[in-house]
Amino acid sequence: MFRIYTKTGDKGGTSLIGGVRVPKSHIRIESYGTVDELNSFLGMVNDLCANAQITESLREIQDRLFTIGSSLATDPGKEVKMKLPGLHDEDITWLENKIDEMEAVLPEMRSFILPGGNLASSTCHVARCVCRRAERICVAMQEHNEQVHPIVIQYLNRLSDYLFVLARYISRISNAPEIPWRARI
């Protein structure tokens, strides 16, 4: 029987794919933990907006986030015996195409907008922020000579753009207000 608890992390360590043990505070753990957090928020966005077209897109993205998580959870110095999924340039193009489709029906932005409108849109903005954090962590990994496939950073960058546009799109299709930011003078 498979048990969810192993007790192997009780002293603050965990294993990467490949078997190397690292502290749970390791930046590699932080990176894929943040991607997992992002994935959970996308599940919430999906539940809140209940739109078949958006569901299909978010499920595709959630699958890619598991791909990214497996890449980040793999020790680059060890050969892995299992076949892991990969991220491809077409995945980024897919995001760009989805952004273009949504922007075609959105009004032109004339100012910054405040996150909000409704719960689904607001949650999408939270997911966007978590995505940006995941991207920053991956960039920091590179700066600390921790291997990160460049396409992971590129995908996260484009995904945060997608999530911003999706938040606006959700507001639009649900007739929620889009509140422009008015700088105090």
N, C-alpha and C positions, 0 to 999 in steps of 0.2 A: 504494500500500500504506500502510495506517495503521500508524504506529509509536508505541509507548508513550512513547518519549522524544522531547522536542521541543528540549531544551537551552535553552529560553527562561527557565527558572528557575534557571539555573546561578549567577546573581549574587544570588540571594535574593529575587527578585520573582516575582509570578504575576498572572494576569488574573482579574478577576471576570467573571461573565456580564454582558455589556454592554461588555466590552473595557477597562475601567479597570485599570491596573496598580497593584498595592499590594505592600508588603513581605510576605514570608511570615509575618512576626511580627504582622501586622495582626490585630486582635481578630475581625474578620469571618472571616478564615481559621481562626483558633483555634476559632471557633464551629462552623463546618461540619466542621472536622477532628475535633472532639470528637463530633459527631453521627455521623460516619463510624466512629469508634472504637466508639461504642455499637452501631452496626449490626453491626460485626464480632463483638462479644461476643454479640449476639443470635443470630448464625449459629452460634456455638460452643454456646450454650445449646441451640439446636435440635438440633445434632448429638449433644450429650450425652444429651438426654432421650429422643429418638427416639419421640415420641408424636404420632400423626397430628393430634389435636385441637390440641395446642400448636403443632405445625408450621404448621397453617393460620393460627392467630392470629399467630404470629411473622412469617410471610411478609407478612401484612397490615400489621403494624407496620413491618417493614423497608421496605415500599413507602412508607409515610408518612414514614419517616426520609429517604428519598431526596427526597421532596417538600420536607421541611424543609430539607435540605441545599441544594437548588436555590434556595429562597427566601433562605437566608442567603448563598449565593454570588453573589447578584445585586446589582449596584450600584444602590441605590435612586434615584440621580440620573440614570440612563441608561434610555432606552426600549429594551426588549428585543424583538427581532424574532421570536423563537421563542415558542411557546405553552408555558408552564410549568404543571405541575399545581398545584392548590391544596389547602389544608387546610380542612376544614369543621367546623362544630359537631358534626355527626353522627359525626365521627371521635373526638371526645372522649366523646360519649355511648356509642359502641361500647366504648371502654376501660372506662367506668364499668359497663356491663352485664357485661363479662367479669369485672371485679373482683367484682361482686355474685354471679355464678355460682360463682366459685371460693370466695368467702367462705362461701357456703351449705353447703359440705361441710367447711370447716375448723373446728377447735376454736377457741373464743374465746381471744384472747390475754390472758394475765393478767400478763405481764411482757414486757420487751424480750427479744428472742431473739438469740442469737449467730449471725452468718452462718455457714452450713455445713450439714451434713447429708449431702450427697453432692456430687460434682463438678458436676453440672448445677445444683443449687440454689445452691452457692457461686458459680458463674460468673454465675448470675442476680443474685446480690447485688452482684457486681462491676459488672455492667451497670447496676444501679440506681444505684450510686455515680457511674458515668460519666454517666448521665442527669442526675443532680443537678448535676454539674459543667457539663454543657451548658446546663442551665437557668440556672445562676449566670452563665455567660459571656454568655448572651443578655440577662439583666437588666443586667449591666455595660455591654453595648452600648447599651442604652437610656439608661443613666446618662451615657454619653459621646456622646449624640445620634446614635448609629448606629441607623438605622431597623431595627426588628424587628417583624414583625406580632405583635400581642398573642396571637393564637391559637397561635403557635409556643410561647410561654412556657407558656401554659395546657396545651397538649398534652404538653409535656415534664414539667410538674408532675404531670399525671395519669398519664403513662407511668411515672414513678418509683414511684407508688403501685401501679400494675399489676404492676411488676416485683417489688416487695416481696411482694405477694400470690402472684404466680406462683412465687417461690422457695419460699414456704411450701407451695403446692399441689404443686409437684414433689416436695418432701420427703414430703408426705402420700401421693401416689400411688405412690411408690417405697419406702414404709415406712422412710424415713430418719428418724433422730431429730431432733427440734426441741429445741435446747438453750436453756433459759431463762438469761438473765443474772442472776446473783446478785451483788448489790453487796457488796463487802467492807466490813464494818463494824468 
